[in-house]
């Protein structure tokens, strides 16, 4: 009896993103079991992420004095009413200003006030009313404006006799500065006078103590945010929402959410119509509501929940030891939300173009990421900070070095996991990556052992496939399409297919993989 030949075509392999939660044998083949250094491009393909394009030519301000360099831990762009821009960063116990940011170089200058001591780098940078503010627990707050021409203490510019709180959580919203998480006071939110971020004891400034409001007993404020005329107050395990925050003296408690809080101040990112933040159980979304008062809390990291929780626990331990940090940023231009764990050098990339059936976002993983801070500038540029200085999310190298793109499919059973599969041929179709080598992997069962075949990507041609079908328009000149048939060997009850390549200056997307196998006897 002739053996049956079956073919599976994985169109846009991994277009549902990474899934490490479901059993691999039952996983939807549209997921990826490994998706490293990838993004989901606008055509739904698993493409290579962009890289860290270094701008800083002199990083002496980051020198630790012992031959090494400390990273830029936070970044923020300042734009005043006259259109003047400046990029501020913090790191190496300094306030730094990038003075000549261009596409090829920048100069980092130490602008820390004289006689001011910085003993930590976990600053919260806020842009408010034509000024830049700097807040960190245990440090006198700072401010900058072009009119001042320097970074100074807030209290030195105050028009009242009050002292601005040395807060760790800060927000600019509804015409005021808001502060919380003060040493010895983890349950009070303070707000400044209207439009005056230096006044905290006159005018309409004030405060509110939410000690008795927490729904699950004692908690501590970790972050504050604004959303739909509401003040969102995050504890570690609870969330409190006050409506009418544009008039704080009359704002009222609108909602409390027990059991879900925010564990990382800098993970809170507004995304237009929503608010994302990192909780102890994964990445969460504070959904908008129109007619109901209660706001549904959606876990958008379902498919990597255990991994991200494990990494969160490890990073929080590193933060306690002053060796870690968690940063996040949202880019509407790139349509992703990034959350990065500094000590693990690991970044989760959540695609924001839409949700899967369970309400979660498609996600990929960027291991060994070189950046430690990120911010989206007004013009859409994504600036990144690291121990090599300032850079942008651009190109396809990390500081001039290649990085590894890795895709592995879920287990493919061809609809029958009781019969032997004799793999005959695998045909990947790849857009971009001109002339470089790629490696196709295939393996059987769950041993983790793979056979491999290296092949070279084409250096020209590909017009027969059509621009519209393969979405070539997103790539620049010199685009290639590689269609390779790789003869495979071996047999087993199921098959896993992988593809790896070094990304080294060229865009790369995996368009399709066709797998042909003979279906053999019952095992």
Protein Blocks (a to p, Z undefined) as FASTA:
>chain_A
ZZdddddddehehklopafkbcfklgcfkbcfbdghiacdfkopacdddddddfbfblkl
mpgonopacddfbdcddddfkopacddddeehiacddfbbcfkbccdddfbdehiacfbf
bdcdddeehiacdddehiacddddfklopacdfklmpcbfbdcdddfbdcdeehiacdeh
iehiakbccdddehiakbckgcjbdcddfklmpmnlpaddfbdcdeehiacdddfkbccd
dehklmmmlgccfbdcehiacfbfklpccehjaccdddfkbccdddddfkbmbdcdddfk
lmmmmmmmmmmmmmmmmmmnopaccdddddfklopacdddfklopacdddfkbccfkopa
cddddehiabfbdcddfkopacdddfkbpaddedjbeehiacdddddddddekhpakbcc
ddfbdcdddeejihiacdddddehjlopacdddddddfeehilnopklnopmmpcehiac
dddddddedddfbdcdddddddehiacddfbdcddddddddZZ
